[in-house]
């Protein structure tokens, strides 16, 4: 069923009140193929919408918005060391993580409580606390929106980068991701040295570091630092953490000796965008109906009636202030429509 002039306010975590010219929710690949070939919609601009947790609408959508609600989780293969799980793109991400935690399958426990759907995970190469999707993604199944043909992309073909993939740039808007297959570990090797995980485990007085313990620690950290979109509109981290040259870093650290930093294998250095924004005085600052969150300056929030353009304009002011103070240009992680 295709709806007209459908409000998208409940379909994006910012809670932006915009509408779609046409809107349809799909629950099977066949439904999608029929939809994109239906007369009257073939030439319409198409936007695939998942959980709406990494998108900022600045205007109405003059085209067809397709809500991906493809369901299903299935273990398709096992050996003594690994399990391969195929997950439909419309499955919510965090419940899938808990599904794996409950079965003692390791690899994505550090990605607990990230909002959104499974289909967005490879598109964004979501990551947190030293782990990224590229570490466990075996392959991505997708439908070519122009031809209706199904294609499979292995890990290398996805061209994963920092919060990037081939689906976000080179093939943007050309494919509907239908399923993702993950290769998860039966033998657990905890990754707890990034961020506050180790300290949180100690505070929780964990005697044995298990997959569930790490997941619980990550959930605790994220709950304390990031606002709940159900309470206050937001899309999590608005900017990527910038990676700078060693030369620029040496200049910056000489002037800012307490600057947190994470050296990269190629010699460059990653700097937390939240810290840069905080140093520019934005933490907790309210501008009109939007602002930078009081507990995490990396998060833009909607205090109730903000427009997408209002949130975007503030983000650009913040971006400019960081550039002026540190000579670093921070890049948006959220998709701007």
C-alpha positions in Angstrom: 0.0 0.0 0.0 1.3 3.4 -0.9 0.3 6.4 1.2 0.3 10.1 0.0 1.5 13.1 1.9 2.6 10.9 4.8 4.1 12.6 7.9 7.6 11.3 8.7 7.7 12.8 12.2 7.4 9.4 13.9 9.9 7.8 11.5 13.0 9.9 12.4 14.5 10.1 15.9 15.0 13.9 15.6 11.2 14.0 15.5 11.3 16.5 12.5 7.8 17.2 11.1 8.2 16.7 7.4 6.2 14.7 4.9 6.7 12.4 2.0 4.9 12.8 -1.3 4.5 9.0 -1.3 5.3 6.4 1.4 5.3 2.6 1.5 6.4 0.0 4.1 7.9 -3.2 2.7 8.1 -6.6 4.4 9.4 -8.7 1.6 11.8 -8.4 -1.3 9.0 -9.3 -3.7 7.0 -6.3 -2.3 10.0 -4.0 -3.0 10.5 -5.3 -6.6 6.8 -4.8 -7.3 6.8 -1.3 -5.8 9.7 0.0 -7.8 8.3 -1.3 -11.1 4.8 -0.1 -10.4 3.7 2.4 -13.1 3.7 5.9 -11.7 6.5 5.3 -9.3 9.3 4.2 -11.6 10.5 7.8 -12.2 9.9 9.0 -8.7 12.9 9.8 -6.5 13.3 7.0 -4.0 14.5 7.2 -0.4 15.1 4.1 1.7 14.3 4.7 5.3 15.4 2.4 8.1 15.1 3.3 11.8 15.5 7.0 11.0 18.2 7.3 13.7 20.9 8.7 11.5 19.1 11.1 9.3 18.1 14.8 9.5 15.2 16.0 7.3 15.6 19.7 6.4 12.6 19.6 3.9 9.7 17.5 2.7 10.6 14.6 0.5 9.3 15.1 -3.1 9.3 11.4 -4.0 8.7 7.9 -2.7 10.0 7.0 0.8 10.3 3.2 1.3 10.4 2.0 4.9 12.5 -1.1 5.2 10.8 -3.6 7.5 12.2 -6.9 6.2 12.1 -9.4 9.1 14.1 -12.5 10.0 17.2 -13.9 11.8 18.7 -17.2 11.0 21.9 -19.1 11.8 22.9 -20.5 8.4 26.2 -22.2 9.1 28.5 -23.2 12.0 31.9 -24.7 12.7 33.7 -25.3 16.0 34.9 -21.7 16.1 32.3 -19.6 14.4 28.6 -19.1 13.6 27.3 -17.3 10.5 24.0 -15.5 11.1 21.9 -14.0 8.3 19.8 -11.1 9.5 17.1 -9.2 7.5 17.7 -5.5 7.0 14.5 -4.5 8.8 15.5 -6.1 12.1 16.3 -3.6 15.0 20.0 -3.6 15.7 20.1 -3.7 19.5 17.8 -6.7 19.8 19.9 -8.5 17.3 23.0 -7.8 19.4 21.2 -9.2 22.5 20.2 -12.3 20.4 23.9 -13.0 19.8 24.9 -12.2 23.5 22.3 -14.7 24.7 23.9 -17.4 22.5 27.5 -16.5 23.6 28.4 -15.4 20.1 31.1 -12.7 20.2 32.0 -9.8 18.0 29.3 -7.2 18.2 28.8 -6.9 22.0 30.7 -3.6 22.0 28.0 -2.2 19.6 25.2 -2.7 22.1 22.4 -0.1 22.3 23.2 1.6 19.0 19.8 2.7 17.6 18.6 1.8 14.1 18.1 -1.3 11.9 20.5 -4.0 10.8 20.4 -2.7 7.1 22.0 0.6 8.1 24.9 -1.1 9.9 27.0 -1.9 6.8 26.0 1.3 5.1 27.4 3.4 7.9 30.0 0.8 9.0 28.7 1.6 12.5 31.3 1.4 15.2 31.9 2.0 18.9 34.5 1.2 21.6 37.1 -0.2 19.2 34.7 -2.3 17.1 33.2 -1.7 13.6 30.8 -3.7 11.5 33.6 -4.4 9.0 35.2 -6.7 11.6 32.3 -9.2 11.5 30.4 -8.5 8.2 30.7 -11.5 5.9 28.4 -10.3 3.1 25.6 -7.9 2.2 22.6 -8.8 0.1 21.0 -6.0 -1.8 18.5 -5.3 -4.7 19.5 -3.0 -7.5 16.8 -0.3 -7.5 17.2 0.3 -11.3 17.1 -3.3 -12.4 15.4 -5.2 -9.6 18.2 -7.7 -9.6 19.6 -9.2 -6.4 23.4 -8.8 -5.8 25.8 -10.0 -3.1 28.7 -7.9 -1.8 31.4 -9.6 0.1 33.3 -7.7 2.8 35.9 -6.3 0.4 33.3 -5.2 -2.1 31.6 -3.1 0.6 34.6 -0.8 0.6 34.3 -0.1 4.3 35.9 3.0 5.8 35.5 5.1 8.9 31.6 5.4 9.1 31.6 4.8 5.4 30.9 2.1 2.8 30.3 1.8 -1.0 26.5 2.1 -0.2 27.0 5.5 1.4 29.0 7.1 -1.4 29.7 5.3 -4.8 26.4 3.4 -4.8 24.4 5.8 -2.7 20.7 5.5 -3.4 21.2 2.7 -5.9 20.5 -0.4 -3.7 18.1 -1.6 -1.1 20.0 -3.7 1.5 17.9 -6.7 2.2 20.1 -8.8 4.5 23.5 -8.9 6.2 25.4 -12.1 7.1 27.7 -11.9 10.2 30.6 -14.2 11.1 30.6 -14.3 14.9 33.1 -16.0 17.3 32.3 -18.9 19.7 35.6 -18.2 21.4 35.4 -14.9 23.3 38.3 -12.4 23.3 37.2 -9.3 25.1 37.9 -5.9 23.6 37.7 -3.6 26.7 40.6 -1.2 26.4 38.7 1.5 24.4 36.7 4.2 26.2 35.4 3.5 29.6 34.6 -0.2 29.3 37.3 -1.5 31.6 36.6 1.1 34.3 32.9 0.5 34.1 33.4 -3.3 34.5 35.5 -2.5 37.6 32.7 -0.2 39.0 30.2 -3.0 38.3 32.5 -5.3 40.3 32.4 -7.9 37.5 34.3 -11.0 38.6 34.4 -12.7 35.2 34.5 -10.8 31.9 31.9 -12.4 29.7 30.2 -11.3 26.5 27.2 -10.3 28.5 29.3 -8.3 31.0 30.9 -6.3 28.2 27.5 -5.7 26.6 26.0 -4.6 30.0 29.0 -2.2 30.5 28.5 -0.6 27.1 24.7 -0.3 27.7 25.5 1.4 31.0 28.0 3.8 29.4 25.7 4.8 26.5 22.7 5.2 28.8 24.6 7.6 31.0 26.1 9.7 28.2 23.6 9.8 25.4 20.0 11.1 25.5 17.2 8.7 24.8 15.5 9.7 21.4 12.2 8.7 22.9 12.6 11.5 25.5 14.4 14.2 23.5 14.8 14.2 19.8 18.4 13.4 18.5 20.3 11.2 16.2 23.3 10.4 18.4 26.7 11.6 17.3 26.2 14.3 14.7 29.9 14.5 13.6 32.6 11.9 12.9 35.8 12.0 15.0 38.3 13.7 12.8 41.6 12.0 11.8 44.5 14.5 11.4 48.0 14.4 10.2 50.8 13.8 12.7 52.2 17.3 11.8 48.9 19.0 12.7 48.5 16.9 15.8 52.0 17.8 17.1 51.0 21.5 16.7 47.7 21.0 18.5 49.0 18.9 21.4 51.8 21.5 22.1 49.0 24.1 22.7 46.5 21.6 24.2 48.5 19.1 26.2 45.3 17.5 27.7 43.8 16.8 24.2 42.6 13.2 24.1 43.9 11.3 21.1 44.1 7.9 19.4 47.1 7.2 17.2 46.3 5.3 14.0 48.3 2.6 12.3 49.1 4.8 9.3 50.6 7.5 11.6 47.6 9.8 11.6 45.8 10.6 14.9 42.1 10.5 15.7 40.8 13.2 18.0 37.3 13.1 19.6 35.0 15.6 18.0 33.0 15.9 21.2 36.1 17.2 23.0 36.8 19.8 20.2 33.2 21.0 20.4 33.3 21.2 24.1 36.5 23.3 24.0 34.6 25.8 21.7 32.0 26.3 24.5 29.0 24.5 23.0 28.2 21.9 25.6 24.7 22.4 26.9 24.2 25.6 24.9 20.7 26.2 23.7 20.0 28.1 20.5 16.3 28.6 19.8 14.7 25.1 19.7 17.9 23.2 19.4 21.3 22.9 21.0 24.3 20.8 22.0 23.4 18.2 24.7 24.5 19.0 28.2 26.1 15.5 28.7 27.5 14.9 25.2 28.4 17.9 23.1 28.6 15.7 20.0 24.8 15.3 20.1 22.5 17.9 18.5 19.0 17.8 20.1 15.5 18.9 19.2 13.9 20.6 22.3 10.5 20.2 20.9 9.7 22.3 17.8 13.0 22.6 16.0 13.1 22.4 12.2 15.7 20.3 10.4 17.1 23.4 8.9 17.5 25.0 12.4 19.4 22.0 13.6 21.6 21.9 10.5 22.4 25.6 10.8 23.5 25.2 14.4 25.7 22.2 13.4 27.4 24.3 10.7 28.1 27.1 13.3 29.7 24.5 15.5 31.6 23.1 12.7 32.9 26.6 11.8 34.0 27.3 15.3 36.0 24.1 15.5 37.7 25.0 12.2 38.6 28.4 13.4 40.0 27.3 16.8 41.7 24.1 15.8 42.1 24.2 12.0 40.1 20.9 11.8 37.1 20.5 9.7 34.7 18.0 11.3 32.4 16.0 9.0 28.8 15.2 9.6 28.0 11.5 10.4 24.3 12.1 10.1 22.8 12.0 6.6 21.3 15.3 5.6 18.2 15.3 3.4 
